[in-house]
């Protein structure tokens, strides 16, 4: 993996991806932040050596380098998932590349379903902790200790100082920002009524199919991390309706401006 990281990093540096401070991962249906960035360079994933290729139709598949609120950022417009047939090492490879390019902070977004029925679709949840239900670890491979501590501490995977800043920004801008626990499942099928009940029992406030592998690797690399879920549907097992993916994407787009404001104000303060 070290060889692949070196090859990919060199390729991107040769194309002008120099010394970004902040990495950003944009989740399902969440691409409007790109309109706020002064783009310097962009490369399609399928042109980057050793990079996976996004296969989900609403994931654009570009790595973008530019300025946001005066800071140099590198942005994943579209991410990778286990349900696309990739390994956990594939899914998290871009995080290792952003770290090799120089980022110190990683901001992640996702679209997720609200398990906590006090939360409503169209609202945001700041992730304070997570439950890994993806059946493996992105750190479980030979030679991982050459890239960071094998036994990575996860007692505080989300940076408390950044989370406090985000809560303060939300309050100042009258944005409802819930806090809670995110459960990450494999997918791509949605959950059954029994699974939603199980997730509530074990302490999840929201559920999705991403984010946790990236968070684990970011902690392995010593990055400061924050993540926000855009809640796109309400997972009430007693009143469950068939899921409309188009409606989920539309809800993500509707709620996204609030997330963009939080990220922009946070970056401005860093």
C-alpha positions in Angstrom: 0.0 0.0 0.0 2.9 2.4 0.7 4.0 2.1 -2.9 0.4 2.9 -4.1 0.2 5.9 -1.8 3.5 7.3 -3.1 2.5 6.8 -6.7 -0.9 8.4 -6.3 0.4 11.3 -4.2 3.2 12.0 -6.7 0.6 12.0 -9.6 -1.6 14.6 -7.8 1.3 16.8 -6.7 2.5 16.9 -10.3 -0.9 18.2 -11.2 -0.9 21.0 -8.6 -2.4 19.5 -5.5 0.0 21.2 -3.2 -0.3 21.5 0.6 -4.0 21.3 1.2 -5.0 22.1 4.8 -8.4 20.5 5.0 -10.0 17.4 3.4 -13.7 17.2 2.7 -15.8 14.1 1.8 -19.2 14.9 0.2 -21.8 12.2 0.7 -24.8 11.0 -1.3 -26.7 13.8 -2.9 -24.4 16.4 -1.3 -22.4 18.2 -4.0 -23.5 21.8 -3.8 -20.4 22.8 -1.7 -18.4 22.6 -4.9 -20.2 25.8 -6.1 -18.6 27.6 -3.1 -15.0 26.6 -3.9 -12.5 28.5 -6.0 -11.4 25.5 -8.0 -7.7 25.4 -8.9 -7.5 21.8 -10.2 -9.8 18.8 -10.6 -9.2 15.2 -11.6 -11.7 12.4 -12.3 -11.2 9.4 -10.1 -10.8 7.1 -13.1 -7.7 9.2 -14.1 -5.9 8.9 -10.8 -3.5 5.9 -10.4 -4.7 3.3 -7.9 -7.9 5.1 -7.1 -11.2 3.3 -7.1 -14.0 4.5 -9.4 -17.3 5.7 -8.1 -20.1 3.5 -9.4 -23.1 5.1 -7.7 -25.0 7.3 -10.2 -25.4 10.3 -7.8 -21.7 10.3 -6.9 -19.7 12.5 -9.3 -16.3 10.9 -9.0 -13.9 13.8 -8.9 -11.1 15.0 -6.6 -11.1 18.8 -6.4 -8.4 21.1 -5.1 -9.1 24.7 -4.5 -9.8 27.5 -1.9 -12.7 27.7 0.5 -12.9 30.6 2.9 -9.2 31.4 2.2 -8.0 27.8 3.0 -6.6 25.3 0.6 -8.9 22.3 0.5 -9.1 18.9 -1.3 -12.6 17.6 -1.8 -13.9 14.2 -2.7 -17.0 14.8 -4.8 -18.4 11.3 -4.3 -17.1 8.5 -2.1 -16.8 4.8 -2.2 -18.7 2.1 -0.3 -18.4 -1.5 0.6 -21.7 -2.2 -1.2 -20.0 -1.3 -4.5 -17.8 -4.3 -4.2 -14.8 -2.5 -2.8 -12.7 -3.5 0.2 -12.4 -1.4 3.3 -8.9 -0.6 2.2 -10.2 0.6 -1.2 -12.9 2.7 0.5 -10.4 4.5 2.7 -7.5 4.8 0.3 -8.5 8.4 -0.6 -8.2 9.4 3.0 -4.6 8.2 3.1 -3.9 10.2 -0.1 -5.4 13.4 1.3 -3.2 12.9 4.4 -0.1 12.3 2.3 -0.9 15.5 0.4 -0.8 17.4 3.7 -4.3 17.7 5.3 -4.5 18.0 9.1 -8.3 18.1 9.4 -11.0 16.0 7.7 -14.7 17.0 7.4 -17.2 14.4 6.3 -20.8 14.5 5.3 -23.3 11.8 4.6 -27.0 11.2 4.0 -28.6 9.0 6.7 -31.9 7.8 8.1 -33.1 9.0 11.5 -33.5 6.2 14.0 -34.1 8.7 16.8 -37.7 9.7 16.1 -37.2 13.1 17.8 -35.1 13.9 14.7 -36.9 14.8 11.5 -36.0 14.5 7.8 -34.3 17.7 6.5 -32.5 18.2 9.8 -28.8 17.7 10.6 -27.0 15.5 13.1 -23.5 16.2 14.3 -21.9 12.8 14.9 -20.4 12.4 18.4 -19.8 8.7 18.3 -20.4 5.7 16.0 -21.2 2.0 15.9 -19.3 0.0 13.2 -21.6 -2.7 11.8 -19.7 -3.1 8.5 -18.2 -6.5 9.6 -14.5 -5.5 9.4 -11.9 -2.9 9.9 -9.9 -0.8 7.3 -6.9 -1.4 9.6 -7.0 -5.2 9.4 -4.2 -5.8 6.9 -0.6 -6.8 7.0 1.8 -3.9 7.3 -0.7 -1.5 8.8 1.7 -0.6 11.5 4.0 1.0 8.9 1.3 3.7 8.4 0.3 4.3 12.0 -0.5 2.6 15.3 -2.2 -0.8 14.7 -4.2 -0.5 17.9 -5.7 2.9 17.1 -7.5 4.6 20.0 -11.2 5.3 19.4 -12.2 6.8 22.7 -12.9 10.2 21.0 -12.9 9.6 17.2 -14.6 13.0 16.5 -12.7 16.1 17.6 -14.5 17.6 20.6 -13.1 21.1 19.9 -14.4 21.1 16.4 -17.7 19.7 17.5 -18.0 22.6 20.0 -17.3 25.1 17.3 -19.9 23.5 15.0 -22.5 23.7 17.8 -21.7 27.3 18.4 -22.0 28.2 14.7 -25.3 26.3 14.4 -26.7 28.2 17.4 -25.5 31.6 16.0 -27.2 30.8 12.7 -30.4 29.3 14.1 -29.7 25.9 12.6 -31.1 22.8 14.4 -28.1 20.6 14.8 -28.8 17.4 16.7 -26.0 15.4 18.2 -25.9 11.6 18.2 -24.5 8.2 17.4 -24.2 7.1 13.8 -24.4 3.4 12.9 -22.7 2.3 9.7 -24.1 -0.8 7.9 -23.0 -2.5 4.7 -26.1 -2.0 2.5 -27.1 -1.4 -0.2 -30.5 -2.7 0.9 -32.4 -0.6 3.3 -33.1 -1.9 6.8 -36.1 -4.0 7.9 -38.4 -3.0 10.7 -36.7 -5.4 13.0 -33.3 -4.0 12.1 -34.5 -0.4 12.8 -35.7 -1.6 16.2 -32.3 -3.3 16.9 -30.4 -0.2 15.9 -32.5 1.9 18.3 -31.9 -0.7 21.1 -28.1 -0.6 20.7 -28.0 3.2 20.9 -28.0 4.5 17.3 -29.6 7.8 16.5 -29.0 7.6 12.7 -28.0 4.9 10.2 -26.1 5.0 6.9 -23.7 3.0 4.7 -20.5 5.0 4.9 -18.3 7.3 7.0 -17.1 5.0 9.8 -14.3 3.4 7.7 -13.0 6.9 6.8 -13.2 8.0 10.4 -11.2 5.0 11.6 -8.4 5.6 9.1 -8.4 9.3 9.9 -7.8 8.5 13.5 -5.2 6.0 12.5 -3.4 8.9 10.7 -3.8 11.4 13.6 -6.2 13.7 11.7 -8.7 15.9 13.5 -12.2 14.8 12.3 -15.8 16.0 12.3 -18.8 14.6 10.5 -22.4 15.7 9.9 -25.3 13.6 8.8 -28.0 15.1 6.7 -31.2 13.2 7.8 -33.1 12.3 4.7 -35.8 10.0 6.0 -37.4 8.9 9.3 -37.0 5.2 10.2 -40.1 4.5 12.3 -40.6 0.7 12.3 -44.2 1.1 13.4 -45.1 3.3 10.4 -42.6 2.2 7.8 -43.2 3.1 4.2 -41.3 1.9 1.1 -38.1 4.0 0.5 -38.1 6.4 -2.5 -34.4 6.9 -3.4 -35.2 10.0 -5.5 -37.0 11.5 -2.5 -33.9 10.8 -0.3 -31.7 12.6 -2.8 -34.1 15.5 -3.0 -34.2 15.8 0.8 -30.4 15.8 0.9 -30.2 18.6 -1.6 -32.8 20.6 0.3 -31.0 20.3 3.7 -27.5 20.7 2.3 -27.3 24.5 2.4 -27.4 24.4 6.2 -24.5 21.9 6.2 -22.5 24.1 3.8 -23.0 27.1 6.0 -21.6 25.1 9.0 -18.6 23.9 7.1 -17.8 27.3 5.6 -18.0 29.1 8.9 -16.0 26.4 10.6 -13.2 26.6 7.9 -13.3 30.4 8.2 -12.5 30.1 11.9 -9.7 27.6 11.6 
